[in-house]
């Protein structure tokens, strides 16, 4: 599964507005933001980069004024992490990823789960972007570009879902990438703090996962941020499968 997830990561980065390929790496950039989670690289499965390959990758980020950064499944390219660490890259995080298949998917009971919708209007995409920004505690700010990215995800073959707040606005939601390599990535599951504990994350997770299976994906994968969210995903049918490594080059180490 590591190779499938890594192959997906390569294909998904190639969907970015700006893509640069060098020395066994794919770097994907989003020009309207310097957010490191929107600008990063990943290796091709089995890549064995040289010192010169890593230096070239660093240069690609430096010329854009961005943090050199990678996300990848290390078991799919075992030679990559040692080569990056030799150049001064450090570990940001190691995240476990979970996988759901049509066989393991567990849908919430109807009548108990919150009503899930797909955004259709500019107002709904904008409100969802604002809700997710609040849910993630300022990791990113709500913006017109964020709303456009959500709409683009839906229009390009992915899916976006949300749950309304009975008091007005949107309580929470998430999105899922278009399928590639027979899998898809579910990301950004977030609920406004005042609306948590209502089953919103579980509802949008199940809805998005089911939507990808209807589009023919053989699996959906995601990363979780804590044991509470992990339990939500496991109840929806997600199971531990592997790890993803996040590496970046601290400014003091950049040549």
Secondary structure, DSSP 8 states (H G I E B T S, - for coil): -HHHHHHHHHHHHTTSSEEEEETTEEEEE-TT---TTTSEEEE-TT----HHHHHHHHHHHHTTT---EEEE-GGGSHHHHHHHHHTTEEEEEEEEEEEE-TTT-----TTTS---B---SHHHHHHHHHHHHHHTTTSS---HHHHHHHHHHHHTT-EEEEEE-TTSSEEEEEEE---BTTEEEEEEEEE-GGGTTSSHHHHHHHHHHHHHHHTT-SEEEEE-SSHHHHHHHHHTT-EEEEEEEEEEE-GGG--
